[in-house]
Amino acid sequence: MIDVLVAGGGPAGLAAAIHAALAGLDTVVVEPRTAPVDKACGEGVMPSGVAALRGLGIQVTGHELRGIRYVDGTARAEACFRDRSGLGIRRTTLHAALHRRALDLGVRMVAGKVGEVHQRSGSVTAAGTTARWLIAADGLHSPVRRTMGLEMPGAKDGRYGLRRHFRIEPWTDFVEVHWSGEGEAYVTPVGEDLVGVAILSRCRRSYDQHLAGFPTLTASLRGAAATDVRGAGPLRQRARRRVAGRVLLVGDAAGYLDALTGEGIALGLATARAAVRCLAAGRPQEYERAWTRLTRRHRLLTGALLAAGRRPGTARLIVPAASRMSPVFSAAVHALE
């Protein structure tokens, strides 16, 4: 019997496996896809996420990010990170670095899906493997969360994300969030000649139809070669709780509100670390409280922005208000670093 079985080999799952290996726990990751795995992602890592990667022994390269900028027509508001930089990094580059680190630490990778989960008093069995603990990091639409009866119905107005890369020299070292009455476009420089543009909206339209709603951004991208579109959603996913016997949910599987504040990677890394620390200390029941604490600021700020942006008229007031109240905007960004 192994110590930890991790369902899902994305960033959160690999981070959990690395933390477990560093704690001396025998760990196996079950993942059906071949590394590196790509997905629709804003690809901006907040400073806390960069620090978490370094804590895992991972040095990744990308485009250094100085802060966050909101844009709506001629209105702008920006806030620089305080003491550390963020990082714009291709999702595949990040995944490959985490995968290599896990393998170097002796984590075993098994190709497959978890399927049914069976618990006993001192063990849990899934994917033909018996372990002391199962960490479910199997993503936004977590099969383990659903199988364990931990999934709650999602919101009817849940949002969707679309991402595409453009072959163009970045014009900024900020993550630019372009606002419209129907959603946002997130511009993240991820290389010397590559920019990622992710669009979030409740409206189900094509990528080009969404992009047309951001004329300033469209002008900046004119003539640039573009990659295929990747999509994800609905983004809002709710879990009844994060601990069920010997099963712990981390990353997006633990519940997700929205990508609006760009903290997905940082929160995934943080919750993975917290889950393993609770297991290593023999106090798995404390993980629920740790998850609540780690995600509180994200849930409050993201919830407030979603509420404000729900109506087109109100959404168009967000950037002018942030511009006029720059100390408040800076404080909000700093709280999420």
C-alpha positions in Angstrom: 0.0 0.0 0.0 1.3 3.4 -0.9 0.9 6.6 1.1 -0.7 9.0 -1.4 -2.5 8.5 -4.7 -3.1 11.6 -6.6 -5.9 11.8 -9.2 -4.9 14.2 -11.9 -1.5 15.2 -13.2 -2.2 18.9 -13.8 -0.3 21.7 -11.8 -2.2 21.2 -8.6 -1.9 17.4 -8.7 1.8 17.5 -9.6 2.4 20.0 -6.8 0.7 17.8 -4.3 2.8 14.8 -5.5 6.0 16.9 -5.2 5.1 18.0 -1.7 4.2 14.5 -0.7 7.5 13.1 -2.0 9.5 15.9 -0.2 7.7 14.8 3.0 8.9 11.2 2.4 5.6 9.8 1.3 5.4 7.1 -1.4 3.3 8.8 -4.1 1.6 7.8 -7.4 -0.1 10.1 -9.9 -2.9 8.8 -12.1 -3.4 10.9 -15.3 -4.9 9.9 -18.6 -3.1 12.5 -20.7 0.5 12.6 -21.9 2.7 15.4 -20.5 2.9 18.3 -21.2 -0.8 19.0 -21.0 -2.2 22.2 -22.4 -5.6 23.8 -21.5 -7.4 27.1 -21.7 -5.6 29.2 -19.1 -4.7 32.9 -18.6 -1.0 31.8 -18.1 -0.3 34.6 -15.6 1.2 33.4 -12.3 0.9 35.8 -9.3 4.0 36.5 -7.2 2.8 34.1 -4.5 2.6 31.4 -7.2 6.1 32.1 -8.4 7.3 31.8 -4.8 5.4 28.5 -4.4 7.1 27.1 -7.5 10.5 28.0 -6.1 9.6 26.3 -2.9 9.0 23.2 -4.9 12.5 23.4 -6.3 11.3 24.6 -9.7 12.9 27.4 -11.7 10.8 28.3 -14.7 11.4 30.9 -17.4 8.8 33.2 -18.9 7.9 36.8 -19.1 8.3 38.8 -15.9 5.1 40.6 -14.9 5.2 43.9 -13.1 1.5 44.2 -12.1 -2.1 44.3 -13.2 -3.7 46.9 -15.5 -7.4 47.4 -16.2 -8.4 48.9 -19.5 -11.7 50.1 -20.9 -11.4 52.4 -23.9 -9.4 55.4 -22.7 -9.9 54.6 -19.0 -7.0 52.8 -17.3 -6.1 51.7 -13.8 -2.9 49.9 -12.9 -1.1 48.6 -9.8 2.4 47.2 -9.6 3.2 44.2 -7.4 5.1 45.3 -4.3 8.2 43.2 -3.6 8.0 40.3 -6.1 7.3 39.9 -9.8 4.6 37.7 -11.3 5.3 35.5 -14.3 3.7 35.0 -17.7 4.4 31.4 -18.7 3.1 28.9 -21.2 0.9 26.3 -19.6 2.8 23.6 -21.3 6.2 25.0 -20.0 4.8 25.1 -16.5 3.4 21.6 -16.7 6.6 20.1 -18.1 8.7 21.7 -15.3 6.4 20.3 -12.6 6.3 16.9 -14.3 10.1 16.6 -14.4 10.5 17.6 -10.8 8.0 15.0 -9.7 9.8 12.3 -11.6 13.1 13.4 -10.3 11.7 12.9 -6.7 10.6 9.4 -7.5 6.9 10.0 -8.0 5.4 7.3 -10.2 3.1 8.2 -13.1 0.3 5.8 -14.1 -1.6 6.4 -17.3 -5.3 6.0 -16.7 -8.5 7.3 -15.0 -9.4 6.9 -11.4 -13.0 5.6 -11.9 -14.7 4.3 -8.8 -13.4 5.1 -5.3 -13.7 2.6 -2.4 -12.8 3.6 1.2 -12.1 1.4 4.1 -11.1 2.3 7.7 -7.4 2.7 6.9 -7.2 2.9 3.1 -8.7 4.1 -0.1 -8.6 2.2 -3.4 -8.9 3.7 -6.9 -7.5 3.0 -10.4 -6.4 -0.4 -9.1 -4.2 1.1 -6.4 -4.6 1.1 -2.6 -3.3 4.1 -0.7 -3.6 5.6 2.7 -4.9 8.8 1.2 -6.4 10.0 -2.1 -5.8 13.6 -3.2 -8.2 14.5 -6.0 -6.8 17.2 -8.3 -8.7 16.1 -11.4 -9.8 19.5 -12.5 -12.8 21.8 -12.9 -15.2 19.0 -13.7 -13.7 16.6 -11.2 -15.0 13.0 -11.6 -13.9 12.2 -8.1 -15.8 15.1 -6.6 -18.9 13.9 -8.4 -18.3 10.2 -7.5 -17.9 11.1 -3.9 -21.2 13.0 -3.8 -19.4 16.3 -3.1 -20.5 18.2 -6.1 -23.1 20.9 -5.8 -25.2 22.3 -8.7 -23.4 25.1 -10.6 -24.8 28.5 -11.2 -27.0 28.9 -14.3 -25.1 32.0 -15.3 -21.7 30.4 -15.1 -19.0 31.9 -17.3 -16.8 30.3 -20.0 -13.2 30.9 -21.0 -11.5 30.9 -24.4 -7.8 31.3 -25.0 -5.6 31.9 -28.0 -1.9 32.9 -28.5 -0.8 35.6 -30.9 2.7 35.7 -32.4 3.5 39.3 -31.6 6.1 41.2 -29.4 4.4 42.0 -26.1 3.7 45.7 -25.7 3.4 45.5 -21.9 4.9 43.8 -18.8 1.5 44.0 -17.0 -1.3 41.6 -17.2 -3.9 43.7 -19.0 -7.5 43.1 -18.3 -9.7 44.7 -21.0 -13.3 45.2 -19.9 -16.5 45.3 -22.0 -20.1 45.2 -21.1 -20.2 41.4 -21.7 -16.9 40.1 -20.3 -13.1 40.6 -20.1 -10.1 39.9 -22.2 -6.8 39.0 -20.4 -3.6 39.8 -22.2 -0.6 38.0 -20.8 2.9 38.2 -22.3 4.4 34.7 -22.2 7.5 35.1 -24.4 9.6 37.5 -26.4 7.2 37.2 -29.4 4.1 35.6 -27.9 1.1 37.0 -26.2 -1.8 35.0 -24.7 -5.3 36.4 -24.8 -8.0 34.7 -22.7 -11.6 35.9 -22.9 -14.2 35.3 -20.1 -17.9 35.8 -20.7 -21.3 34.4 -19.9 -22.2 34.7 -23.6 -21.6 31.6 -25.8 -20.0 33.1 -28.9 -17.0 32.4 -31.1 -13.6 33.7 -30.0 -13.5 36.3 -32.9 -17.0 37.5 -32.0 -15.9 38.1 -28.5 -12.6 39.8 -29.5 -14.5 42.2 -31.7 -16.0 43.7 -28.5 -12.5 45.0 -27.5 -11.6 47.4 -30.3 -8.4 48.7 -28.6 -7.1 45.2 -28.1 -8.1 44.2 -31.6 -6.1 47.0 -33.1 -3.0 45.9 -31.1 -3.3 42.4 -32.4 -4.0 43.2 -36.0 -1.9 41.2 -38.4 -0.5 38.8 -35.8 -0.6 35.1 -36.5 -2.9 33.2 -34.1 -3.0 29.7 -32.7 -6.1 27.5 -32.3 -8.7 28.3 -29.7 -8.9 26.4 -26.4 -12.0 26.6 -24.2 -13.1 25.8 -20.7 -16.2 26.1 -18.6 -18.6 26.6 -17.1 -16.0 28.0 -14.6 -18.1 28.1 -11.5 -18.0 24.8 -9.7 -19.1 24.2 -6.1 -18.1 21.5 -3.6 -20.0 20.6 -0.5 -16.8 20.1 1.4 -13.1 19.4 0.6 -12.6 16.3 2.9 -14.5 13.1 2.7 -13.0 10.3 4.8 -9.6 9.7 3.2 -10.2 11.8 0.1 -9.1 15.4 -0.1 -9.9 17.8 -3.0 -7.3 20.4 -4.1 -7.0 22.9 -6.9 -10.0 23.4 -9.2 -11.5 20.1 -8.0 -12.1 21.7 -4.6 -14.4 24.3 -6.0 -13.9 27.2 -8.3 -15.5 30.6 -8.6 -14.0 32.4 -11.6 -10.7 33.2 -13.3 -11.3 36.9 -13.1 -8.5 37.7 -10.6 -6.0 35.4 -12.2 -5.1 33.4 -9.1 -5.9 29.9 -10.4 -2.3 28.6 -10.5 -1.3 30.2 -7.2 -4.3 28.9 -5.4 -3.9 25.4 -6.8 -0.3 25.3 -5.6 -1.3 26.6 -2.2 -4.1 24.2 -1.6 -1.9 21.3 -2.7 0.7 22.3 -0.2 -1.9 22.7 2.6 -3.5 19.3 1.9 -0.1 17.4 2.1 0.9 19.3 5.2 -2.3 18.2 6.9 -1.7 14.6 5.9 1.9 14.6 6.9 1.0 16.0 10.3 -1.7 13.3 10.8 -4.5 16.0 10.9 -6.4 15.7 7.6 -9.5 17.1 9.2 -7.8 20.5 9.4 -7.5 20.8 5.6 -11.1 22.2 5.3 -10.3 25.1 7.5 -7.0 25.7 5.8 -8.7 25.7 2.4 -11.2 28.3 3.6 -8.5 30.5 4.9 -6.3 30.3 1.8 -9.2 31.1 -0.6 -11.1 33.7 1.5 -9.7 36.8 -0.1 -10.0 35.4 -3.6 -13.7 34.4 -3.0 -14.6 37.8 -1.6 -12.9 40.0 -4.2 -13.8 37.8 -7.1 -17.4 37.6 -5.9 -17.7 41.3 -5.6 -16.3 41.9 -9.1 -18.5 39.3 -10.6 -21.5 40.9 -9.0 -20.5 44.4 -10.3 -19.9 43.0 -13.8 -23.1 41.1 -14.1 -24.9 44.0 -15.7 -23.3 45.8 -18.7 -24.0 49.2 -17.4 -22.4 48.5 -14.0 -19.5 46.6 -15.7 -18.5 49.8 -17.6 -18.1 51.6 -14.3 -15.4 49.3 -12.9 -12.4 50.7 -14.7 -13.2 54.4 -14.3 -13.9 53.7 -10.6 -10.6 51.8 -10.2 -8.8 54.7 -12.0 -10.3 57.3 -9.7 -9.6 55.3 -6.6 -6.1 54.0 -7.4 -5.1 53.4 -3.8 -8.1 51.0 -3.4 -7.3 49.3 -6.6 -3.6 48.9 -5.6 -4.7 47.5 -2.2 -6.9 44.9 -3.9 -4.1 43.8 -6.1 -1.7 43.6 -3.2 -4.1 41.5 -1.2 -4.1 38.9 -4.0 -0.3 38.8 -4.5 
